[in-house]
Amino acid sequence: MLGNNFDGNLPRDIGNLSMLTEMLFGSNMLEGSLPPSIGNLSRLEVLDLSSNRLTGHILQEFGNLRALRVLILHSNSFTNDPSSQVLHFITSLTNCRELQTLNTGKNPLNGMLPNSVGNLSSSLTYFYVNDCKLNGNIPSEIGNLTSLIGLALTKNNFAGSVPSTMEGLRNIQLLDLSRNKLNGSIPPFLCLARSLAVLAADENHLRGSIPNCIGNLTSLRLLYLDYNALSSTIPLTLWSLKDLLQLTLSSNSLSGPLSLQVGGMKAAIVIDLSGNQLSGNIPSTIGSLKNLINISLSGNSFQGSIPESLGDLVGLELLNLSQNNLSGEIPKSLEDLRYLKYLNVSFNGLQGEIPSGGPFPNFTAQSFMGNKALCGPAWLQVPPCHRKSGQPSDTKSRLLRFILPAVASALLVVAFVFLLVRCPRRRRKTPIPEALPLTAIQRRVSFLELLRATNEFHESNLLGVGSFGSVYHGVLPDGLNIAVKIFNLQVQGGLRSFDTECEIMRNIRHRNLVKIICSCSNLDVKGLVLEYMPKGSLEKWLYSYNYFLDIIQRVNIMIDVASAIEYLHHGYSTPVVHCDLKPSNVLLDEDMVAHVCDFGIAKLLGASESVSQTKTLATIGYMAPEYGLDGLVSTRIDVYSFGIMLMEIFTRKRPTDEMFEGEMSLKRLVKESLPDSVIDIVDSNLLNRGDGHSLNKEHCVTSIMELALQCTKESPEERINMVEILARLKNIKGEFLTERERRRH
């Protein structure tokens, strides 16, 4: 193996190094042409000459390298032999039966792929010839490469249709056909590639409709079909792709309404449908796409008003609704979009006052031009808004907003009393209380069943021991796996903990909260039967040496936790404060989805309360200052604990680690590492896993640490809330995934 501290020309006699197995010369400023003696390196397995200044032809002698597994030549100035129209070196490489990766992208090869491309190694998984000035048709023989995972033909001059033989590429995950001259339709057989994650066919001459079977591609993350001649309506099945991150269908001839089912694309961060012929109203369900960063619907024929629900897209940075037929006012809800950097509603039929709060002071007149009935400040080049009779223009609407509900309520009370007097009383069945969880209604488990399920609470079934009791694994007679939490009533606060957890958990339901199946209560035993989490706790995954969480798994887990806490704080009628957020109280299911558990010391804030007081304290290291010192409980103490968890999960350092003495703390360690030294404190396993993307990882972790510091401000009032935290985390994840996919090209 040769290292990569090498520049100048490769030695002519390099072929004499017969024992060489790897040549890694990427980004070494190599110049000149390749010495044919390379073909003598019969044991060579990996050859990386990428990002140099190499010229000349790609050697046919590469065909002698029978052990070659990886050949990377991208970003040089290699050319094809001008005496031939086809790339003959491809034919020579068919002798390399171990070849798995072939990347010749970004070289001015200027030729055609030979039919012999189908004879390349049956083990070939990555084949990149992007930006090589290739022409002609895509050979039908390419369909023989059935092991392909990544195929990049982008930025060439390929013509003709997509070969039907590509139906054989069932394992493909990345297919990039963009920026060519391909015509014909999108072949439905692409829907058979169930592992397809990236499909890029933008900037071609494709026509016809988007296949209905597109909804079968449940692994799809990026879909680029913009700048083609696609027509017909957008298939409803497309909106079922709940994990799709980016969708661009702009600059086509798609028509019809935008379905309400667009709300099904829960993971979407970019949706661009601009430059089509879409019509009807903009569906309000778009407001449920909480991850959206960019959305463009410009250059269509949408009508009606701008949905108020767009104000729910708290992470939105770009919103383009220009050049439509929209009417009504610009919703005041858009003032809540604090991260919005670009807004364009120009050339519509909008009216009324332009909102002045939130991000609106940052927008220019170009954002609103072409709407004759808008009014606002002079610097937006619109007429001033007129007030009538010295009253604000919305006084009447405000009065109606408060008076009408009061009148309506009074009428309802009168009507109810009238019915009680006039209608005879009938015997009714006792209704099932709404507050009781569905599972509790459907399932009852006796204490005897729990004894049998847990082998009489044998220590071999013990999952863990907490402050107020123990948790055991059990299996019911029908095979259902359960976790049984038995409260220790001899411990002070044990009974109160049981009552608290029952009171809170019977009412709340969320996919990221551990579900209670039922409770078991008599004079001697208090227990809860819980959903079993087979992957154990987050703490186990962080600190056991035979477990590992990659960066996306860690981000996903913290998004799950944030989703649960956001629901407790803002999505339930009475705010719930967990009070004891820490890795041991986060459990993972079979799919590594995180669930928050242990509400033994949680607090319900009353309708008029934002802060209450308690004598029950949580775990040292995770407690907010006001909680530890004065017992003050508010939703902001969960935010603080969440921030500490963010630091811990990415540094793999407990806040109670013995290294944190005196003035030093986990929070201070993180603060002093920003912005340039975060790599020094991050879990070394995270950055040294050999999977690349180190700069992208470092940027991602830096953003997360900055967020963690905002969560752990000393003053509760300065901390951000869980709605903002969740939006920021999703943005960070979206940026990381987008950059990772871009680098793969």
C-alpha positions in Angstrom: 0.0 0.0 0.0 1.2 3.5 -0.9 0.1 6.5 1.1 -1.2 9.7 -0.4 1.7 12.1 0.2 2.9 12.0 -3.4 2.9 14.6 -6.2 4.4 15.0 -9.7 4.3 12.1 -12.2 3.8 8.5 -11.4 7.1 6.6 -11.9 7.3 4.8 -15.2 8.5 1.6 -13.4 5.8 1.6 -10.8 4.8 -1.8 -12.1 7.8 -3.3 -10.4 6.1 -3.0 -7.0 4.5 -6.4 -7.6 3.3 -6.9 -4.0 1.3 -3.7 -4.0 -2.4 -4.2 -3.1 -3.6 -0.5 -2.8 -2.6 2.7 -4.4 -4.3 5.7 -2.8 -3.3 8.8 -4.7 -6.5 10.9 -4.5 -6.0 14.7 -4.4 -2.2 14.6 -4.8 -1.7 17.0 -7.7 -0.5 14.2 -10.0 0.2 15.2 -13.5 0.9 13.6 -16.9 -0.3 10.3 -18.3 -0.5 6.9 -16.6 2.5 4.5 -17.1 1.4 1.3 -18.8 3.4 -0.6 -16.3 0.5 -0.2 -13.8 -0.9 -3.2 -15.6 1.8 -5.4 -14.1 0.4 -4.9 -10.5 -1.4 -8.2 -10.5 -2.2 -8.1 -6.8 -3.6 -4.5 -6.9 -7.1 -4.4 -5.4 -7.7 -0.7 -4.9 -6.6 2.1 -7.2 -7.7 5.7 -6.4 -6.3 8.4 -8.6 -9.2 10.9 -8.2 -9.0 14.7 -8.1 -5.6 15.1 -9.8 -4.4 16.6 -13.1 -3.9 13.4 -15.0 -4.2 13.4 -18.8 -4.1 11.0 -21.7 -6.1 7.9 -22.2 -7.5 5.5 -19.6 -5.3 2.5 -20.0 -6.5 -0.7 -21.5 -3.8 -2.4 -19.4 -6.2 -2.0 -16.4 -7.8 -5.2 -17.8 -4.7 -7.1 -16.5 -5.5 -6.2 -12.9 -7.5 -9.4 -12.2 -7.7 -8.7 -8.4 -9.0 -5.1 -8.9 -12.0 -4.3 -6.7 -12.1 -0.5 -6.7 -11.1 1.8 -9.6 -11.6 5.5 -8.9 -10.5 8.0 -11.6 -13.0 10.8 -11.3 -12.1 14.5 -11.6 -9.1 14.4 -13.9 -8.6 15.2 -17.6 -8.6 11.7 -19.1 -9.8 11.5 -22.7 -10.9 8.6 -25.0 -8.8 7.4 -27.8 -9.9 9.7 -30.7 -9.6 6.8 -33.2 -12.7 5.1 -31.7 -16.2 6.4 -30.8 -16.6 3.9 -28.0 -14.8 3.6 -24.7 -12.6 0.6 -25.2 -11.2 0.7 -21.7 -14.6 -0.5 -20.6 -14.2 -3.6 -22.6 -10.8 -4.3 -21.1 -12.2 -4.0 -17.6 -14.5 -6.9 -18.3 -11.5 -9.1 -17.4 -11.6 -7.7 -13.8 -14.1 -10.2 -12.4 -13.7 -8.9 -8.8 -14.5 -5.2 -9.7 -17.1 -3.7 -7.4 -16.6 0.1 -7.9 -15.9 1.9 -11.1 -15.9 5.7 -11.1 -14.6 7.6 -14.1 -16.9 10.7 -13.6 -15.9 14.2 -14.4 -13.4 13.4 -17.2 -13.9 14.7 -20.8 -14.0 11.1 -22.3 -16.2 12.2 -25.2 -17.4 8.9 -26.5 -20.1 6.2 -26.2 -20.6 3.4 -23.7 -19.9 0.1 -25.5 -22.3 -2.9 -25.5 -19.6 -4.7 -23.5 -20.6 -2.7 -20.5 -23.0 -5.5 -19.8 -20.1 -7.9 -19.4 -18.5 -6.1 -16.5 -18.2 -8.0 -13.2 -21.3 -9.5 -11.8 -20.2 -8.0 -8.5 -20.2 -4.4 -9.7 -22.2 -2.3 -7.3 -21.2 1.3 -8.1 -20.8 2.5 -11.7 -20.4 6.3 -12.1 -19.7 7.9 -15.5 -21.3 11.2 -14.7 -20.1 14.4 -16.5 -18.0 12.6 -19.1 -19.4 14.1 -22.3 -20.8 10.8 -23.3 -23.3 10.5 -26.2 -25.4 7.9 -28.0 -28.0 5.7 -26.3 -27.7 4.0 -23.0 -26.8 0.4 -24.0 -29.5 -2.1 -23.2 -26.8 -4.5 -21.9 -26.5 -2.3 -18.8 -29.5 -4.2 -17.5 -27.1 -7.2 -17.0 -25.4 -5.5 -14.0 -28.0 -6.8 -11.6 -25.8 -6.1 -8.5 -25.7 -2.4 -9.1 -26.6 -0.2 -6.1 -25.5 3.1 -7.5 -25.6 4.1 -11.2 -24.8 7.7 -12.2 -25.1 8.7 -15.9 -25.8 12.4 -15.1 -24.6 15.4 -17.1 -23.9 13.7 -20.4 -25.6 13.7 -23.8 -27.4 10.3 -23.7 -30.4 10.3 -26.1 -33.2 7.8 -26.7 -35.4 6.2 -24.1 -34.5 4.5 -20.8 -33.8 0.9 -21.9 -36.4 -1.6 -20.8 -33.7 -4.0 -19.8 -33.0 -1.8 -16.8 -35.9 -3.7 -15.2 -33.2 -6.1 -14.1 -31.7 -3.5 -11.7 -33.8 -4.6 -8.8 -31.1 -3.8 -6.1 -30.5 -0.2 -7.3 -30.6 2.5 -4.6 -29.3 5.5 -6.5 -30.2 6.1 -10.2 -29.1 9.4 -11.6 -30.1 10.0 -15.3 -30.4 13.8 -14.9 -29.1 16.4 -17.4 -29.2 14.3 -20.6 -31.4 14.2 -23.7 -33.5 11.2 -22.8 -36.9 11.0 -24.2 -39.9 8.7 -24.0 -41.8 8.1 -20.7 -40.8 7.2 -17.2 -40.7 3.4 -17.4 -43.1 1.8 -14.9 -40.6 -1.0 -14.3 -38.5 1.4 -12.2 -41.2 0.8 -9.6 -39.9 -2.8 -9.1 -36.7 -1.4 -7.6 -38.1 -1.4 -4.1 -34.7 -0.3 -2.5 -34.5 2.8 -4.7 -33.6 5.8 -2.5 -32.6 8.4 -5.1 -34.2 8.8 -8.5 -33.0 11.8 -10.5 -34.2 12.2 -14.1 -34.4 16.0 -14.2 -33.4 18.1 -17.2 -34.3 15.6 -19.9 -37.1 15.4 -22.5 -39.2 12.9 -20.7 -43.0 13.0 -21.5 -46.2 11.3 -20.5 -47.4 10.8 -16.9 -45.7 9.9 -13.7 -46.5 6.2 -13.2 -49.1 5.4 -10.6 -46.8 2.7 -9.2 -44.5 5.4 -7.9 -46.1 4.9 -4.5 -44.5 1.4 -4.3 -41.1 3.0 -3.9 -41.4 3.3 -0.1 -37.6 3.6 0.3 -37.5 6.7 -1.9 -35.8 9.7 -0.3 -35.0 12.1 -3.2 -37.1 12.4 -6.4 -36.1 14.9 -9.1 -38.2 15.0 -12.2 -38.1 18.7 -12.9 -37.5 20.3 -16.3 -39.1 17.7 -18.5 -42.3 17.6 -20.5 -44.4 15.5 -18.1 -48.1 15.9 -18.3 -51.4 14.6 -16.7 -52.1 14.8 -13.0 -49.8 14.0 -10.1 -50.7 10.4 -9.0 -52.3 10.2 -5.6 -49.9 7.4 -4.7 -47.0 9.8 -4.7 -48.3 11.5 -1.5 -48.1 8.2 0.4 -44.3 8.3 0.3 -44.1 9.3 4.0 -40.2 9.1 4.1 -39.6 11.2 0.9 -37.3 14.1 1.8 -37.1 16.1 -1.5 -39.6 16.3 -4.3 -39.0 18.5 -7.4 -41.5 18.3 -10.3 -41.1 21.9 -11.4 -41.1 23.1 -15.0 -43.3 20.4 -16.5 -46.9 20.4 -17.8 -48.6 18.7 -14.8 -52.2 19.7 -14.3 -55.2 19.2 -12.1 -55.6 20.0 -8.4 -53.1 19.4 -5.6 -54.5 16.6 -3.5 -55.3 16.9 0.2 -53.2 13.8 0.5 -50.1 15.9 0.1 -50.2 15.9 3.9 -49.0 12.3 3.9 -45.4 13.2 3.0 -44.5 13.7 6.7 -40.7 13.7 6.2 -40.6 16.2 3.3 -38.1 19.0 3.6 -38.3 20.3 0.0 -41.4 20.4 -2.3 -41.0 22.2 -5.6 -44.1 22.1 -7.9 -43.5 25.4 -9.6 -43.9 26.1 -13.3 -46.7 23.7 -14.0 -50.5 24.0 -14.7 -51.8 23.0 -11.3 -55.1 24.5 -10.3 -57.7 24.6 -7.5 -57.0 25.6 -3.9 -53.8 25.1 -2.0 -54.7 22.3 0.4 -54.6 23.2 4.1 -53.0 19.8 4.8 -49.7 21.2 3.7 -49.5 22.7 7.2 -49.1 19.2 8.6 -45.7 18.8 6.9 -43.7 20.0 9.9 -40.3 19.3 8.4 -40.7 21.5 5.4 -37.8 23.9 4.7 -38.6 25.0 1.1 -41.9 24.9 -0.7 -42.5 26.5 -4.1 -45.9 26.5 -5.9 -45.2 29.5 -8.2 -46.1 29.7 -11.8 -49.3 27.7 -11.6 -53.0 28.5 -11.6 -53.8 28.0 -7.9 -56.8 30.1 -6.6 -58.5 30.8 -3.4 -56.8 32.0 -0.3 -53.4 31.3 1.2 -54.0 28.6 3.9 -53.6 29.8 7.5 -52.0 26.4 8.2 -48.8 27.5 6.4 -48.0 29.3 9.7 -47.6 25.9 11.3 -44.5 25.1 9.2 -42.2 26.5 11.9 -38.9 25.5 10.2 -39.8 27.0 6.8 -37.1 29.0 5.1 -38.5 29.5 1.6 -42.1 30.1 0.5 -42.8 30.9 -3.1 -46.5 31.3 -4.1 -45.9 33.9 -6.9 -47.7 34.0 -10.3 -50.9 32.3 -9.4 -54.5 33.5 -9.0 -54.6 33.6 -5.2 -57.0 36.0 -3.5 -57.8 37.2 0.0 -55.4 38.4 2.6 -51.9 37.3 3.5 -52.4 35.2 6.7 -51.1 36.7 9.9 -50.1 33.2 10.9 -47.1 33.6 8.6 -45.6 35.9 11.2 -44.8 32.8 13.2 -42.3 31.6 10.6 -39.3 32.9 12.4 -36.8 31.1 10.0 -38.4 32.3 6.8 -35.7 34.0 4.7 -37.5 34.2 1.3 -41.1 35.0 0.6 -42.7 35.6 -2.8 -46.4 36.2 -3.2 -46.1 38.5 -6.1 -48.4 38.6 -9.1 -51.6 37.3 -7.5 -54.8 38.9 -6.6 -54.1 39.4 -2.9 -55.6 42.3 -0.8 -55.5 43.8 2.6 -52.7 44.7 4.9 -49.3 43.1 4.6 -48.4 41.6 8.0 -45.7 43.4 9.9 -44.5 41.0 12.5 -42.1 38.0 12.5 -39.9 37.8 9.4 -41.9 40.4 7.3 -39.7 43.4 8.1 -36.9 41.6 6.2 -38.8 41.3 2.9 -38.6 43.7 0.0 -41.2 45.2 -2.4 -40.4 42.4 -4.9 -42.1 39.9 -2.6 -45.4 41.6 -2.9 -45.5 43.4 -6.3 -48.2 42.7 -8.8 -51.0 42.6 -6.2 -53.1 45.7 -6.7 -55.1 45.6 -3.5 -52.4 45.1 -0.9 -51.5 47.9 1.5 -48.8 48.6 4.0 -45.7 50.7 4.6 -44.4 52.9 1.8 -41.1 51.1 1.5 -42.9 48.1 0.2 -44.2 50.3 -2.7 -47.9 49.6 -1.9 -50.6 52.1 -0.9 -51.0 52.9 2.8 -53.8 51.1 4.7 -56.7 53.4 5.6 -58.4 53.4 9.0 -62.1 54.2 9.5 -63.5 56.5 12.2 -60.3 56.5 14.1 -60.6 52.8 14.9 -58.3 50.0 13.7 -59.7 48.3 10.7 -60.0 45.0 12.5 -61.9 46.3 15.5 -65.2 45.0 14.2 -63.7 41.6 13.5 -62.2 41.5 17.0 -65.5 42.4 18.6 -67.2 39.7 16.6 -64.5 37.2 17.5 -65.2 37.6 21.2 -69.0 38.4 21.2 -70.2 35.7 18.8 -68.7 32.8 20.8 -70.3 34.2 24.0 -73.7 34.6 22.4 -73.4 31.1 20.9 -72.5 29.6 24.2 -75.5 31.3 25.9 -77.9 29.9 23.3 -76.5 26.4 23.7 -77.0 26.6 27.5 -80.7 27.7 26.9 -81.2 25.0 24.4 -79.8 22.3 26.7 -82.0 23.4 29.6 -85.0 23.4 27.3 -84.2 19.8 26.3 -83.8 18.7 29.9 -87.3 20.1 30.8 -89.2 18.9 27.7 -87.6 15.5 26.9 -88.4 12.4 29.0 -85.4 10.8 30.7 -84.3 7.6 29.1 -82.1 4.9 30.6 -78.8 5.0 28.9 -75.8 2.6 28.9 -72.9 3.8 31.0 -70.4 5.2 28.5 -66.8 4.1 28.5 -64.7 6.9 29.9 -62.9 8.7 27.2 -59.8 9.2 29.3 -59.2 5.4 29.6 -56.7 4.2 27.1 -58.1 1.9 24.4 -55.7 -0.9 25.3 -56.9 -0.7 28.9 -60.5 -1.2 27.7 -59.6 -4.1 25.5 -57.3 -6.0 27.9 -57.3 -6.9 31.5 -54.5 -8.8 33.1 -54.8 -10.5 36.5 -52.0 -10.5 39.1 -51.9 -14.3 38.7 -51.2 -13.9 35.0 -48.4 -11.4 35.8 -46.8 -13.8 38.2 -46.8 -16.6 35.6 -45.7 -14.2 32.8 -42.6 -13.0 34.8 -41.7 -16.4 36.4 -42.9 -15.0 39.7 -40.9 -11.8 39.2 -37.7 -13.9 39.1 -34.4 -12.0 39.0 -33.7 -13.5 35.5 -36.6 -11.5 34.2 -35.5 -8.2 35.9 -35.0 -5.4 33.3 -34.0 -2.6 35.7 -34.5 -1.1 39.2 -35.5 2.6 39.7 -36.2 4.9 42.6 -39.7 3.7 43.2 -39.7 0.1 42.0 -38.5 -2.6 39.6 -39.3 -3.5 36.0 -39.6 -7.1 34.8 -40.0 -8.7 31.4 -42.9 -11.0 30.9 -44.7 -13.0 28.2 -48.5 -13.5 28.4 -50.1 -16.8 27.3 -51.0 -15.4 23.9 -47.3 -14.6 23.3 -47.5 -10.8 23.9 -44.2 -9.4 25.4 -44.8 -7.0 28.2 -42.8 -5.0 30.8 -44.2 -5.0 34.3 -43.4 -2.2 36.6 -43.9 -3.1 40.3 -43.9 -0.1 42.7 -42.1 -0.4 46.0 -44.8 0.8 48.5 -42.3 0.7 51.3 -40.3 3.5 49.8 -41.5 7.1 50.6 -43.3 8.4 47.5 -43.8 5.0 45.9 -47.6 5.1 46.2 -47.7 8.7 45.0 -45.5 7.8 42.1 -47.9 5.1 41.1 -50.9 7.4 41.3 -49.1 10.1 39.3 -48.1 7.8 36.5 -51.6 6.4 36.3 -53.2 9.8 36.3 -50.9 11.1 33.5 -50.6 8.0 31.3 -54.3 7.2 31.2 -54.9 10.4 29.2 -51.9 10.8 26.9 -51.2 9.0 23.7 -48.2 9.5 21.4 -46.1 7.2 19.3 -43.0 8.3 21.3 -44.4 7.6 24.7 -44.3 4.1 26.2 -47.9 2.8 26.3 -49.6 1.4 29.4 -51.6 -1.7 28.6 -53.3 -1.8 31.9 -52.7 -1.3 35.7 -52.8 -3.8 38.5 -53.8 -2.5 41.9 -54.8 -4.0 45.2 -54.0 -3.3 48.8 -50.6 -5.0 48.6 -49.5 -4.6 45.0 -49.4 -1.6 42.6 -48.1 -2.2 39.1 -48.3 -1.1 35.5 -48.3 -3.4 32.5 -46.3 -1.6 29.8 -45.4 -2.1 26.2 -42.1 -4.0 26.0 -39.2 -2.3 24.4 -36.9 -5.1 23.1 -33.8 -2.9 22.3 -33.5 -1.6 25.9 -32.6 1.9 27.0 -30.7 4.7 25.3 -28.2 4.6 28.2 -27.4 1.0 27.4 -26.7 1.9 23.7 -24.5 4.8 24.7 -22.3 3.1 27.3 -22.1 -0.6 26.4 -19.1 -1.4 24.2 -20.9 -4.0 22.1 -23.5 -1.4 20.9 -23.1 1.5 18.5 -25.4 4.3 17.4 -24.4 6.2 14.2 -25.0 9.9 13.8 -28.4 9.5 12.1 -29.7 7.1 14.7 -28.7 9.5 17.4 -30.4 12.4 15.7 -33.5 10.3 15.1 -33.7 9.3 18.7 -33.5 12.9 19.9 -36.1 13.9 17.3 -38.3 11.2 18.8 -37.7 12.4 22.3 -38.4 16.0 21.3 -41.6 14.9 19.6 -42.8 13.3 22.8 -41.9 16.3 25.0 -43.4 18.7 22.5 -46.7 16.8 22.7 -46.6 16.8 26.5 -45.9 20.6 26.6 -48.0 21.9 23.8 -50.2 19.1 22.3 -52.2 18.2 25.4 -55.0 20.1 27.1 -53.0 20.4 30.3 -49.2 20.8 30.0 -47.3 17.9 31.4 -43.7 18.3 32.7 -41.8 15.0 32.7 -39.2 16.3 35.3 -36.7 13.5 34.9 -35.5 13.3 31.3 -32.3 11.2 31.0 -31.0 8.4 28.8 -32.2 5.6 31.1 -35.8 7.0 30.7 -35.7 6.6 26.9 -36.4 3.1 25.6 -36.0 1.8 22.1 -38.4 -0.5 20.2 -37.5 -3.1 17.6 -37.2 -0.4 14.9 -35.0 1.8 17.1 -37.8 4.3 17.6 -37.4 6.1 20.9 -40.1 6.1 23.6 -40.0 8.3 26.7 -41.0 6.4 29.9 -41.2 6.8 33.7 -43.6 9.6 34.7 -43.4 8.8 38.4 -42.4 12.4 39.3 -44.1 14.2 36.4 -46.2 17.2 37.1 -49.5 18.4 35.5 -49.6 22.2 35.3 -53.0 23.7 35.9 -54.8 25.7 33.3 -53.6 29.0 34.8 -50.2 27.7 35.8 -46.9 28.1 34.0 -44.8 27.3 37.1 -45.5 25.2 40.2 -43.3 24.1 43.1 -42.3 20.6 44.3 -40.1 19.0 46.9 -39.4 16.0 44.7 -36.1 16.4 42.9 -34.9 14.6 39.8 -31.5 13.1 38.8 -28.4 15.2 39.5 -26.7 16.4 36.4 -29.9 16.8 34.4 -31.8 19.2 36.7 -32.3 22.8 35.7 -30.9 25.3 38.2 -34.3 26.6 39.3 -35.5 23.1 39.8 -32.5 22.0 41.9 -32.4 25.2 44.1 -36.0 26.1 44.6 -38.1 23.1 43.3 -39.6 25.3 40.6 -41.3 23.2 37.9 -42.2 24.5 34.4 -41.9 23.1 30.9 -38.5 24.8 30.7 -36.9 22.3 33.1 -37.6 19.6 30.5 -35.9 21.8 27.9 -32.8 22.1 30.1 -32.7 18.3 30.7 -33.1 17.8 26.9 -30.2 20.0 26.2 -28.0 18.1 28.6 -29.1 14.9 26.9 -28.2 16.3 23.5 -24.6 17.0 24.8 -24.4 13.6 26.3 -25.6 11.5 23.4 -23.0 13.1 21.0 -20.1 13.4 23.4 -20.7 10.1 25.2 -19.9 11.8 28.5 -22.2 11.7 31.5 -22.9 15.1 33.1 -21.8 13.4 36.4 -18.5 12.1 35.0 -15.6 12.4 37.4 -13.8 14.7 34.9 -16.4 17.4 35.8 -15.1 18.9 39.0 -15.1 22.4 40.4 -15.8 24.9 37.6 -15.8 22.3 34.8 -19.1 20.8 33.6 -20.4 19.1 30.5 -22.1 22.3 29.5 -18.9 24.3 29.9 -16.9 21.7 28.0 -19.3 22.0 25.1 -19.4 25.8 25.2 -15.6 26.1 25.1 -15.3 23.7 22.2 -17.4 25.9 19.9 -17.1 26.8 17.1 -13.7 25.3 16.1 -12.9 22.4 18.5 -16.1 20.4 18.6 -14.4 17.4 17.0 -12.2 17.2 20.1 -15.1 16.4 22.4 -17.4 14.3 20.1 -17.7 10.6 20.8 -14.6 9.3 18.9 -16.5 6.2 17.7 -18.9 8.5 15.9 -16.2 10.2 13.7 -13.9 7.2 13.3 -16.3 4.6 11.9 -14.7 4.7 8.4 -17.9 5.6 6.6 -16.8 9.0 5.4 -18.6 12.4 5.5 -16.5 13.6 8.4 -16.9 17.3 7.5 -20.6 16.8 7.2 -20.7 15.1 10.5 -18.7 17.8 12.2 -21.0 20.5 10.9 -24.1 18.5 12.0 -22.7 18.0 15.5 -21.7 21.6 15.8 -25.3 22.7 14.9 -26.6 20.3 17.6 -24.2 21.6 20.2 -25.2 25.1 19.5 -28.9 24.1 19.9 -28.0 22.3 23.2 -26.5 25.5 24.6 -29.7 27.4 23.8 -31.7 24.7 25.7 -29.5 25.0 28.8 -29.5 28.8 29.4 -29.3 29.7 33.1 -32.4 31.8 32.9 -35.5 29.8 32.1 -37.0 32.7 30.1 -34.0 32.6 27.7 -34.5 28.9 26.8 -36.2 28.1 23.5 -39.3 25.9 23.6 -39.8 22.3 22.4 -41.7 23.4 19.2 -38.6 25.3 18.1 -36.2 22.6 19.2 -38.0 19.9 17.2 -38.1 22.1 14.1 -34.3 22.9 14.5 -33.4 19.2 14.9 -35.4 18.2 11.8 -33.7 21.0 9.8 -30.3 19.8 11.0 -31.1 16.3 10.0 -32.5 17.4 6.6 -29.3 19.4 5.9 -27.1 16.5 6.8 -29.0 14.0 4.6 -29.1 16.4 1.7 -25.4 17.0 1.9 -24.6 13.3 2.2 -26.6 12.5 -0.9 -25.0 15.3 -2.8 -21.5 14.0 -1.8 -22.4 10.6 -3.0 -22.6 11.9 -6.5 
